[in-house]
Amino acid sequence: MKKMTVEIVNPTGLHARPASDFVKRAIAFKSDVFLENGIKRMNAKSILGILAMGLSQGSQVDIITDGEDEEEALEALISYITNLKD
């Protein structure tokens, strides 16, 4: 299992379009992927789960990956979040 905390830098947060793009990236990996923010832990392969978290600019979120390609998944998803600007 791998875990890293990232900050949402996108001015509009992780709203519908970027959340959908994030889910598409997460689904491409065999590993389980979760987002955790405080007490909320959601399956990152679920658009509804991500949207329910209400992640706005400045939110801190843990990306957790667990499985055979966990390291690659974590790197790719962190890169997506940290470079997201729409």
DSSP file (Angstrom, degrees, kcal/mol; ACC not computed):
  #  RESIDUE AA STRUCTURE BP1 BP2  ACC     N-H-->O    O-->H-N    N-H-->O    O-->H-N    TCO  KAPPA ALPHA  PHI   PSI    X-CA   Y-CA   Z-CA
    1    1 A M              0   0    0      0, 0.0     2,-0.3     0, 0.0    65,-0.2   0.000 360.0 360.0 360.0 135.7    0.0    0.0    0.0
    2    2 A K  E     -A   65   0A   0     63,-2.9    63,-2.6    68,-0.0     2,-0.3  -0.924 360.0-178.5-121.4 148.2    1.2    3.5   -0.9
    3    3 A K  E     +A   64   0A   0     -2,-0.3     2,-0.3    61,-0.2    61,-0.2  -0.993   6.5 169.9-149.7 137.9   -0.1    6.8    0.4
    4    4 A M  E     -A   63   0A   0     59,-1.9    59,-3.0    -2,-0.3     2,-0.4  -0.990  26.5-131.5-148.9 143.1    0.7   10.4   -0.2
    5    5 A T  E     +A   62   0A   0     -2,-0.3     2,-0.3    57,-0.2    57,-0.2  -0.794  29.3 177.2 -94.6 133.4   -1.0   13.7    0.7
    6    6 A V  E     -A   61   0A   0     55,-2.9    55,-2.8    -2,-0.4     2,-0.4  -0.910  24.7-126.0-130.7 160.0   -1.6   16.3   -2.0
    7    7 A E  E     -A   60   0A   0     -2,-0.3     2,-0.7    53,-0.2    53,-0.2  -0.889  24.2-120.4-107.1 137.2   -3.2   19.7   -2.2
    8    8 A I        +     0   0    0     51,-2.7    50,-3.4    -2,-0.4    51,-0.2  -0.664  35.5 173.0 -74.3 115.9   -5.9   20.5   -4.7
    9    9 A V        +     0   0    0     -2,-0.7    -1,-0.2    72,-0.6    48,-0.1   0.615  39.2 111.1-101.5 -16.1   -4.4   23.5   -6.6
   10   10 A N  S >  S-     0   0    0     71,-0.3     3,-2.2     1,-0.2    75,-0.1  -0.413  70.3-133.9 -61.8 127.4   -7.0   23.9   -9.3
   11   11 A P  T 3  S+     0   0    0      0, 0.0    46,-0.4     0, 0.0    -1,-0.2   0.784 106.2  42.9 -56.0 -28.7   -8.9   27.1   -8.7
   12   12 A T  T 3  S-     0   0    0      1,-0.3     3,-0.1    44,-0.1    -2,-0.1   0.298 107.8-135.7-101.3  10.1  -12.3   25.4   -9.2
   13   13 A G    <   -     0   0    0     -3,-2.2     2,-1.0     1,-0.2    -1,-0.3  -0.254  50.7 -37.5  74.2-160.5  -11.4   22.3   -7.2
   14   14 A L  S    S+     0   0    0     41,-3.0    41,-0.3    36,-0.1    -1,-0.2  -0.608  83.4 159.3-102.6  70.8  -12.1   18.7   -8.2
   15   15 A H     >  -     0   0    0     -2,-1.0     4,-2.6    -3,-0.1     5,-0.3  -0.009  56.6 -63.8 -83.7-167.6  -15.5   19.4   -9.8
   16   16 A A  H  > S+     0   0    0      1,-0.2     4,-2.4     2,-0.2     5,-0.2   0.856 127.3  42.6 -53.5 -52.9  -17.3   17.2  -12.4
   17   17 A R  H  > S+     0   0    0      1,-0.2     4,-2.2     2,-0.2    -1,-0.2   0.961 120.0  40.1 -66.5 -51.6  -14.9   17.3  -15.4
   18   18 A P  H  > S+     0   0    0      0, 0.0     4,-2.4     0, 0.0    -1,-0.2   0.861 114.8  54.1 -66.5 -30.8  -11.6   16.9  -13.6
   19   19 A A  H  X S+     0   0    0     -4,-2.6     4,-2.5     2,-0.2    -2,-0.2   0.912 108.5  49.7 -64.9 -40.6  -13.1   14.3  -11.3
   20   20 A S  H  X S+     0   0    0     -4,-2.4     4,-2.3    -5,-0.3    -1,-0.2   0.911 111.2  48.6 -62.8 -43.2  -14.3   12.4  -14.3
   21   21 A D  H  X S+     0   0    0     -4,-2.2     4,-1.9     2,-0.2    -2,-0.2   0.889 110.6  51.8 -63.2 -39.5  -10.8   12.6  -15.8
   22   22 A F  H  X S+     0   0    0     -4,-2.4     4,-2.6     2,-0.2    -2,-0.2   0.925 109.1  49.8 -62.3 -45.5   -9.3   11.5  -12.5
   23   23 A V  H  X S+     0   0    0     -4,-2.5     4,-2.8     1,-0.2     5,-0.2   0.912 108.1  53.5 -60.5 -43.9  -11.6    8.4  -12.4
   24   24 A K  H  X S+     0   0    0     -4,-2.3     4,-0.9     1,-0.2    -1,-0.2   0.902 111.4  46.0 -58.5 -41.2  -10.6    7.5  -15.9
   25   25 A R  H  < S+     0   0    0     -4,-1.9     3,-0.4     1,-0.2     4,-0.3   0.916 112.9  49.5 -67.5 -42.6   -7.0    7.5  -14.9
   26   26 A A  H >< S+     0   0    0     -4,-2.6     3,-1.6    18,-0.2    -2,-0.2   0.892 106.6  55.6 -64.1 -40.3   -7.7    5.6  -11.7
   27   27 A I  H 3< S+     0   0    0     -4,-2.8    -1,-0.2     1,-0.3    -2,-0.2   0.777  94.1  69.9 -64.0 -26.6   -9.6    2.9  -13.6
   28   28 A A  T 3< S+     0   0    0     -4,-0.9     2,-0.3    -3,-0.4    -1,-0.3   0.649  91.4  74.4 -67.4 -13.9   -6.7    2.3  -15.9
   29   29 A F  S <  S-     0   0    0     -3,-1.6     4,-0.1    -4,-0.3    41,-0.0  -0.750  74.3-141.6-103.5 149.3   -4.8    0.7  -13.0
   30   30 A K  S    S+     0   0    0     -2,-0.3    -1,-0.1     2,-0.1     3,-0.1   0.754  76.3  94.1 -75.7 -25.4   -5.3   -2.7  -11.5
   31   31 A S  S    S-     0   0    0     36,-0.1     2,-0.3     1,-0.1    36,-0.3  -0.231  86.3-105.6 -66.6 154.0   -4.7   -1.4   -8.0
   32   32 A D  E     -B   66   0A   0     34,-2.8    34,-2.1    11,-0.0     2,-0.4  -0.612  38.9-160.4 -72.4 141.4   -7.4   -0.3   -5.6
   33   33 A V  E     +B   65   0A   0     -2,-0.3    11,-2.5    32,-0.2    12,-0.5  -0.996  12.4 176.6-131.8 130.8   -7.4    3.5   -5.4
   34   34 A F  E     -BC  64  43A   0     30,-2.6    30,-2.7    -2,-0.4     2,-0.4  -0.942  20.4-147.2-130.4 152.3   -8.9    5.6   -2.6
   35   35 A L  E     -BC  63  42A   0      7,-2.5     7,-3.0    -2,-0.3     2,-0.4  -0.966  18.5-170.0-113.7 137.9   -9.1    9.3   -1.7
   36   36 A E  E     +BC  62  41A   0     26,-2.1    26,-3.3    -2,-0.4     2,-0.4  -0.995  13.6 171.9-133.9 130.3   -9.2   10.2    2.0
   37   37 A N  E >   - C   0  40A   0      3,-2.5     3,-1.8    -2,-0.4     2,-0.5  -0.872  68.2 -53.7-138.5 100.4   -9.9   13.6    3.4
   38   38 A G  T 3  S-     0   0    0     -2,-0.4    24,-0.0     1,-0.3    23,-0.0  -0.563 125.5 -11.7  68.7-118.4  -10.3   13.7    7.2
   39   39 A I  T 3  S+     0   0    0     -2,-0.5     2,-0.4    -3,-0.1    -1,-0.3   0.547 117.3  94.1 -93.3  -8.3  -12.9   11.1    8.0
   40   40 A K  E <   +C   37   0A   0     -3,-1.8    -3,-2.5    13,-0.1     2,-0.4  -0.728  46.8 177.5 -89.4 130.0  -14.1   10.6    4.5
   41   41 A R  E     +C   36   0A   0     -2,-0.4     2,-0.3    -5,-0.2    -5,-0.2  -0.980  10.6 178.9-130.8 120.1  -12.6    7.7    2.5
   42   42 A M  E     -C   35   0A   0     -7,-3.0    -7,-2.5    -2,-0.4     2,-0.5  -0.893  37.2-105.2-125.0 150.2  -14.0    7.2   -1.0
   43   43 A N  E >   -C   34   0A   0     -2,-0.3     3,-1.4    -9,-0.2    -9,-0.3  -0.614  27.5-149.8 -68.4 120.7  -13.3    4.8   -3.9
   44   44 A A  T 3  S+     0   0    0    -11,-2.5   -18,-0.2    -2,-0.5   -17,-0.2   0.456  92.6  67.9 -77.9   0.9  -11.4    6.9   -6.4
   45   45 A K  T 3  S+     0   0    0    -12,-0.5     2,-0.5   -19,-0.1    -1,-0.3   0.218  88.1  81.2 -99.1  13.6  -12.8    4.8   -9.2
   46   46 A S    <>  -     0   0    0     -3,-1.4     4,-2.0     1,-0.1     5,-0.2  -0.968  62.9-160.7-122.5 115.3  -16.3    6.3   -8.4
   47   47 A I  H  > S+     0   0    0     -2,-0.5     4,-2.6     1,-0.2     5,-0.2   0.894  95.5  52.9 -60.4 -40.2  -17.2    9.7   -9.8
   48   48 A L  H  > S+     0   0    0      1,-0.2     4,-2.1     2,-0.2    -1,-0.2   0.885 107.3  52.1 -64.8 -37.7  -20.0   10.0   -7.2
   49   49 A G  H  > S+     0   0    0     -6,-0.2     4,-0.7     2,-0.2    -1,-0.2   0.920 111.8  45.5 -63.3 -43.7  -17.6    9.2   -4.4
   50   50 A I  H >X S+     0   0    0     -4,-2.0     3,-1.0    -7,-0.2     4,-0.6   0.933 113.4  48.6 -66.2 -45.9  -15.2   11.9   -5.5
   51   51 A L  H >< S+     0   0    0     -4,-2.6     3,-1.2     1,-0.3    -1,-0.2   0.860 104.7  60.5 -63.2 -34.4  -17.8   14.5   -6.0
   52   52 A A  H 3< S+     0   0    0     -4,-2.1    -1,-0.3     1,-0.3    -2,-0.2   0.744  95.0  63.9 -64.9 -22.3  -19.3   13.7   -2.6
   53   53 A M  H << S-     0   0    0     -3,-1.0    -1,-0.3    -4,-0.7    -2,-0.2   0.748  93.9-146.4 -74.1 -22.8  -16.0   14.7   -1.0
   54   54 A G    <<  -     0   0    0     -3,-1.2     2,-0.7    -4,-0.6    -3,-0.1   0.933  19.4-168.1  59.5  49.9  -16.4   18.3   -2.2
   55   55 A L        +     0   0    0     -5,-0.5   -41,-3.0   -41,-0.3    -1,-0.2  -0.611   9.6 178.0 -79.6 112.1  -12.7   18.9   -2.8
   56   56 A S    >   -     0   0    0     -2,-0.7     3,-2.4   -43,-0.3   -48,-0.3  -0.545  43.8 -61.7-105.9 173.3  -12.1   22.6   -3.4
   57   57 A Q  T 3  S+     0   0    0    -46,-0.4   -48,-0.2     1,-0.3    -1,-0.2  -0.298 125.5  24.5 -55.6 133.9   -8.9   24.6   -4.0
   58   58 A G  T 3  S+     0   0    0    -50,-3.4    -1,-0.3     1,-0.3   -49,-0.1   0.249  87.6 138.3  92.4 -12.3   -6.6   24.2   -0.9
   59   59 A S    <   -     0   0    0     -3,-2.4   -51,-2.7   -51,-0.2     2,-0.5  -0.410  48.3-137.8 -65.5 140.7   -8.1   20.9    0.2
   60   60 A Q  E     +A    7   0A   0    -53,-0.2     2,-0.4    -3,-0.1   -53,-0.2  -0.872  28.1 176.7 -98.0 131.8   -5.7   18.3    1.4
   61   61 A V  E     -A    6   0A   0    -55,-2.8   -55,-2.9    -2,-0.5     2,-0.5  -0.999  25.4-135.2-139.8 140.0   -6.4   14.8    0.3
   62   62 A D  E     -AB   5  36A   0    -26,-3.3   -26,-2.1    -2,-0.4     2,-0.6  -0.798  13.6-153.0 -91.0 132.5   -4.6   11.5    0.7
   63   63 A I  E     -AB   4  35A   0    -59,-3.0   -59,-1.9    -2,-0.5     2,-0.5  -0.940  16.3-169.9-102.6 124.9   -4.3    9.3   -2.4
   64   64 A I  E     -AB   3  34A   0    -30,-2.7   -30,-2.6    -2,-0.6     2,-0.4  -0.963   6.4-177.2-120.9 127.8   -4.0    5.7   -1.4
   65   65 A T  E     +AB   2  33A   0    -63,-2.6   -63,-2.9    -2,-0.5     2,-0.3  -0.958   3.3 178.6-124.5 144.9   -3.1    2.9   -3.8
   66   66 A D  E     + B   0  32A   0    -34,-2.1   -34,-2.8    -2,-0.4     2,-0.3  -0.896  39.9  53.1-149.5 114.2   -2.9   -0.8   -3.1
   67   67 A G  S >  S-     0   0    0     -2,-0.3     3,-1.5   -36,-0.3     4,-0.2  -0.956  94.9 -44.4 153.0-170.1   -2.1   -3.5   -5.6
   68   68 A E  T 3  S+     0   0    0     -2,-0.3     3,-0.2     1,-0.3    -1,-0.1   0.761 134.3  31.7 -66.8 -26.9    0.3   -4.8   -8.2
   69   69 A D  T 3> S+     0   0    0      1,-0.1     4,-2.5     2,-0.1    -1,-0.3  -0.068  80.2 129.1-118.0  33.3    0.8   -1.4   -9.9
   70   70 A E  H <> S+     0   0    0     -3,-1.5     4,-2.5     1,-0.2     5,-0.2   0.844  70.2  50.9 -59.6 -39.0    0.3    0.8   -6.8
   71   71 A E  H  > S+     0   0    0     -4,-0.2     4,-2.4     2,-0.2    -1,-0.2   0.935 112.5  45.0 -68.4 -45.0    3.5    2.9   -7.3
   72   72 A E  H  > S+     0   0    0      2,-0.2     4,-2.4     1,-0.2    -2,-0.2   0.899 114.0  51.0 -63.2 -40.9    2.7    3.7  -10.9
   73   73 A A  H  X S+     0   0    0     -4,-2.5     4,-2.5     2,-0.2     5,-0.3   0.935 110.3  48.5 -62.5 -46.7   -0.9    4.5  -10.0
   74   74 A L  H  X S+     0   0    0     -4,-2.5     4,-2.4     1,-0.2     5,-0.3   0.930 112.4  48.1 -60.7 -46.8    0.1    6.8   -7.2
   75   75 A E  H  X S+     0   0    0     -4,-2.4     4,-2.2     1,-0.2    -1,-0.2   0.922 113.6  47.0 -60.3 -45.7    2.7    8.7   -9.3
   76   76 A A  H  X S+     0   0    0     -4,-2.4     4,-2.0     1,-0.2    -1,-0.2   0.899 114.7  45.4 -65.3 -41.7    0.2    9.2  -12.2
   77   77 A L  H  X S+     0   0    0     -4,-2.5     4,-2.2     2,-0.2    -1,-0.2   0.864 112.4  50.4 -74.1 -36.1   -2.6   10.4  -10.0
   78   78 A I  H  X S+     0   0    0     -4,-2.4     4,-2.8    -5,-0.3     5,-0.2   0.927 110.3  51.2 -64.0 -43.8   -0.5   12.7   -8.0
   79   79 A S  H  X S+     0   0    0     -4,-2.2     4,-1.5    -5,-0.3    -2,-0.2   0.910 109.4  50.5 -59.5 -42.8    0.9   14.2  -11.2
   80   80 A Y  H  X S+     0   0    0     -4,-2.0     4,-0.6     1,-0.2    -1,-0.2   0.948 113.9  43.8 -61.0 -48.9   -2.7   14.7  -12.5
   81   81 A I  H >< S+     0   0    0     -4,-2.2     3,-0.8     1,-0.2   -72,-0.6   0.918 114.6  47.9 -64.4 -45.2   -3.8   16.5   -9.3
   82   82 A T  H 3< S+     0   0    0     -4,-2.8    -1,-0.2     1,-0.2    -2,-0.2   0.735 117.2  42.1 -72.8 -21.4   -0.8   18.7   -8.9
   83   83 A N  H 3< S+     0   0    0     -4,-1.5     2,-0.5    -5,-0.2    -1,-0.2   0.391  83.6 123.1-103.3   2.9   -0.8   19.8  -12.5
   84   84 A L    <<  +     0   0    0     -3,-0.8     2,-0.3    -4,-0.6   -75,-0.1  -0.527  24.0 153.0 -73.4 119.3   -4.5   20.4  -12.8
   85   85 A K              0   0    0     -2,-0.5   -75,-0.1   -75,-0.1    -3,-0.0  -0.875 360.0 360.0-144.8 107.9   -5.4   23.9  -13.9
   86   86 A D              0   0    0     -2,-0.3    -1,-0.1     0, 0.0   -76,-0.0   0.445 360.0 360.0-123.4 360.0   -8.6   24.5  -15.8
